[in-house]
């Protein structure tokens, strides 16, 4: 399965002209921890950056900068890490781990924004298989006991 099957497609986006305060308001309004910075190229929405709640706290608030006067384009945002919509779950986990990111825009082959995948999304996908594995040893003992009981009859 490709990561496009797990990503969220309802991505909150803004431009580099948005103030940090406005971006924080968007996060609060939508109950999210990030906003994707995009630009229009040939009528396509292309992600160019990401601002997180942690970025705002560490880089702006803690530094005593007024978030209402600072534009997202003025922040020193690290190079955006994206993942292809055709990437596998395992490739996406590896990419997040290697690049040390918790959130990645998912993009089409032409760079168009498709969605976003987050660590939280990935953990939800891992939870069910891990729970099944966790119950395997006790289930194995139950099957073994039933098999032995049937064999004795």
Secondary structure as the mmCIF struct_conf table of DSSP 4:
data_model
#
loop_
_struct_conf.conf_type_id
_struct_conf.id
_struct_conf.beg_label_comp_id
_struct_conf.beg_label_asym_id
_struct_conf.beg_label_seq_id
_struct_conf.end_label_comp_id
_struct_conf.end_label_asym_id
_struct_conf.end_label_seq_id
STRN STRN1 UNK A 2 UNK A 2
HELX_RH_3T_P HELX_RH_3T_P1 UNK A 3 UNK A 5
TURN_TY1_P TURN_TY1_P1 UNK A 6 UNK A 6
BEND BEND1 UNK A 7 UNK A 7
STRN STRN2 UNK A 8 UNK A 8
STRN STRN3 UNK A 13 UNK A 14
TURN_TY1_P TURN_TY1_P2 UNK A 16 UNK A 17
BEND BEND2 UNK A 18 UNK A 18
STRN STRN4 UNK A 19 UNK A 19
HELX_RH_AL_P HELX_RH_AL_P1 UNK A 20 UNK A 30
TURN_TY1_P TURN_TY1_P3 UNK A 31 UNK A 31
BEND BEND3 UNK A 33 UNK A 33
STRN STRN5 UNK A 34 UNK A 41
TURN_TY1_P TURN_TY1_P4 UNK A 42 UNK A 43
STRN STRN6 UNK A 44 UNK A 52
HELX_RH_AL_P HELX_RH_AL_P2 UNK A 53 UNK A 55
HELX_RH_PI_P HELX_RH_PI_P1 UNK A 56 UNK A 61
TURN_TY1_P TURN_TY1_P5 UNK A 62 UNK A 64
TURN_TY1_P TURN_TY1_P6 UNK A 67 UNK A 69
STRN STRN7 UNK A 71 UNK A 71
HELX_RH_3T_P HELX_RH_3T_P2 UNK A 72 UNK A 74
BEND BEND4 UNK A 75 UNK A 75
HELX_LH_PP_P HELX_LH_PP_P1 UNK A 77 UNK A 81
STRN STRN8 UNK A 82 UNK A 84
TURN_TY1_P TURN_TY1_P7 UNK A 85 UNK A 86
STRN STRN9 UNK A 88 UNK A 88
HELX_RH_AL_P HELX_RH_AL_P3 UNK A 89 UNK A 99
TURN_TY1_P TURN_TY1_P8 UNK A 100 UNK A 100
BEND BEND5 UNK A 102 UNK A 102
STRN STRN10 UNK A 103 UNK A 107
TURN_TY1_P TURN_TY1_P9 UNK A 109 UNK A 110
BEND BEND6 UNK A 111 UNK A 111
STRN STRN11 UNK A 112 UNK A 112
STRN STRN12 UNK A 113 UNK A 118
HELX_RH_AL_P HELX_RH_AL_P4 UNK A 119 UNK A 134
TURN_TY1_P TURN_TY1_P10 UNK A 135 UNK A 135
HELX_RH_AL_P HELX_RH_AL_P5 UNK A 136 UNK A 152
#
